[in-house]
Amino acid sequence: MLKLPVYMDNNATTRTDPRVVEAMLPYFTEHYGNSASRNHAFGWEAEAAVEEAREQLAALIGAGAKEMIITSGATESNNLALKGAAAMYKKKGNHIITQATEHKAVLDPCKRLERDGFQVTVLPVDPLGQVTAQQVREAMTDKTILVSIMASNNEIGSLQPIREIGKVCKEKGVLFHTDAVQSVGKLPIDVEEMGIDLLSMTAHKLYGPKGIGALYVRKKDPRVRLEPIIDGGGHERGMRSGTLPVPMIVGFGKACEIARKEMAEESKKTTRLRERLRSGIMDQLPESYLNGHPTQRLPGNANISFAYVEGEGLMMGIKDVAVSSGSACTSASLEPSYVLRALGVGDELAHSSIRFGVGRFTTEEEVDFVIDLVVREVNRLREMSPLYEMAQAGIDLKTVQWAAH
């Protein structure tokens, strides 16, 4: 039996896997010690649980457990990576490189650093949402201390050439940070192989709890040092003070362990469901466009624009399906998505784009329900649109002289 509403917003957040909840529960009531309490069994027990989780986090990205700094989530990880590195290495240089479609949790700290006197180069992306390692190389100066390029985009799903960029950074002796929030647990990531020095990740995008994340900080070749942005108590190698939320960390660890074991199979299944959804919708609707790279994209992401349809109207029409227009973190604003703008998508089309996020718990039945509903609603809205009628009649809307009011 299909249960409504249908959840199709797995790029915004994921349901916590019941196996993760089960692993967390004892740490609320039975094993409730503070992992920093070094002088009794309750503390040791909590500390052991945290260290096991650290191992699980590290194993998923090919890192060492001691390199994982626990944070409150990816926004904090990104802030710590950018501001912490900028403050620590400012004697070496003041130049940072990033790109236009990064999450606001990277772009906004970069703006803050600009106000503090750093120079930030924001690279443009191509129409498929990608930058090249060559662009990064050309943007570098002898003052460049950090490059921050996301592994995959939260709105359009496009992957970036992380390995190639990592290589350029290694050659030039520049630190490389990647916001890998959407990729971790869905696609293979190896910090050694990819030349990554700092990596942000979060639990709630890979079926773990919200409010817990981590920052991988490389310990050797080079040993990366960061100025903390939260002081007090010297937890987490002195980089991030604060009492550790043991149940959340245990849940994060379990989510990473499950992802590591099931990722290969799961990403095949997710890709298959996404393609069923994408082709099911696009084959039936002329003038629908996939945003982002057709193949180099996240397994579960399909971002589609529907010409002659208002995105908000469509969202209302398919209110039995949880999807988003733009990214969850910016959906409060009426601006067309800055990510789609950066790809060169026009405002009208950008306003008509919907992001579908398929995930671990999505069923075929749900996909088919969403296909039928979206196709029906887009057709209904288009029938009401005078612009669609004109376009159908072969009138080029760009040449129409609209009467002034």
Number of C-alpha atoms within 10 A of each C-alpha: 4 9 8 11 12 18 21 25 21 27 28 19 20 23 17 19 19 11 14 22 20 12 17 21 15 13 21 13 10 9 18 16 19 18 20 15 14 13 8 10 12 16 18 18 18 25 20 12 19 23 18 17 25 25 19 24 31 23 17 21 21 14 22 17 17 16 22 26 20 26 27 20 20 25 23 23 28 28 20 24 31 23 18 18 21 23 17 15 18 14 10 12 16 21 23 26 21 24 23 21 29 23 22 16 16 25 20 13 18 25 15 12 20 15 10 10 11 18 18 20 18 18 18 17 18 14 16 21 25 22 23 16 18 11 13 21 15 8 17 20 12 11 15 24 25 27 25 25 28 26 27 28 28 27 29 29 29 24 23 22 18 24 19 16 25 26 17 18 25 18 10 15 13 20 23 25 29 28 28 23 28 27 23 27 29 23 20 13 20 17 21 14 11 17 21 24 26 28 27 30 30 29 31 26 24 28 29 29 26 19 16 23 27 28 26 27 24 23 15 9 8 12 9 16 16 19 19 21 15 13 13 11 12 13 16 17 12 15 21 24 18 16 12 20 20 22 23 27 29 28 29 32 29 26 28 29 21 18 22 20 12 13 18 14 10 18 20 14 18 23 19 16 21 24 16 15 22 20 12 18 22 18 11 14 17 10 11 19 16 18 25 26 18 11 10 15 20 27 24 26 29 26 21 23 25 24 22 24 25 20 23 16 14 20 20 11 17 18 14 16 21 18 23 23 24 28 23 15 11 15 13 9 9 10 12 21 21 18 24 25 16 18 20 15 18 12 14 16 21 26 24 23 29 25 27 28 28 29 29 16 15 19 15 14 10 21 20 15 16 23 18 14 17 19 16 16 18 23 15 14 16 17 14 12 14 11 16 18 14 12 12 10 9 9 13 10 12 6 7 8 7 7 5 4 3
